[in-house]
């Protein structure tokens, strides 16, 4: 089992990585709640690409969080699954 050690980085410690990734996802969600709306698509190709990238970034953040959760579960020997 991995323990959080002073000076360890999120990349070296599965729990630290989970905390860092969860914090990032929470920040993204908090910004969405503060804005109170999703971005508009706009009419230009640049606007459409910008919105598509916005969605992709959030989706990738969620997938990264799920991967970190799996890492921690595996590190704990399947406990928490």
C-alpha positions in Angstrom: 0.0 0.0 0.0 1.2 3.5 -0.8 1.3 6.2 1.8 1.6 9.9 1.2 5.1 10.9 2.1 6.3 14.4 2.6 7.7 15.7 -0.7 6.1 13.1 -2.9 4.5 14.3 -6.1 1.1 13.5 -7.5 2.8 11.5 -10.2 4.6 9.3 -7.7 1.7 8.8 -5.3 -1.6 7.4 -6.5 -3.6 9.1 -3.7 -1.9 12.4 -4.3 -2.6 12.1 -8.1 -6.3 11.4 -7.3 -6.5 14.4 -5.0 -4.9 16.7 -7.6 -7.1 15.4 -10.4 -10.3 15.6 -8.3 -9.4 19.1 -7.3 -8.9 20.1 -11.0 -12.3 18.6 -11.9 -14.0 20.2 -9.0 -12.5 23.6 -10.1 -13.9 23.1 -13.6 -17.3 22.2 -12.3 -17.3 25.2 -9.9 -16.4 27.5 -12.7 -19.4 26.1 -14.7 -21.7 26.7 -11.7 -20.4 30.2 -11.2 -20.9 31.1 -14.9 -24.4 29.5 -14.7 -24.3 28.4 -18.3 -22.6 26.4 -20.9 -20.6 28.2 -23.6 -22.6 29.2 -26.7 -21.7 27.6 -30.0 -21.5 30.8 -32.0 -21.6 31.0 -35.7 -18.0 31.1 -36.9 -15.9 28.0 -37.3 -13.5 29.4 -34.6 -16.4 29.7 -32.2 -17.6 26.2 -33.0 -14.1 24.8 -32.5 -13.7 26.6 -29.3 -16.9 25.1 -27.9 -15.9 21.7 -29.1 -12.6 22.0 -27.4 -14.3 23.2 -24.2 -16.4 20.1 -24.1 -13.5 17.8 -25.0 -11.3 19.4 -22.2 -14.0 18.7 -19.6 -14.6 15.2 -20.8 -10.9 14.5 -20.7 -10.7 15.8 -17.1 -13.5 13.4 -16.1 -11.7 10.5 -17.8 -8.5 11.4 -16.1 -10.3 11.4 -12.7 -11.7 8.0 -13.4 -8.2 6.6 -14.3 -6.8 8.0 -11.1 -9.6 6.3 -9.1 -8.7 3.0 -10.8 -5.1 3.6 -10.0 -5.8 4.1 -6.3 -8.2 1.1 -6.2 -5.5 -1.1 -7.8 -2.8 0.3 -5.4 -5.0 -0.7 -2.5 -5.4 -4.2 -3.9 -8.9 -3.8 -5.2 -10.3 -2.4 -1.9 -12.9 0.3 -2.6 -14.1 -1.2 -5.9 
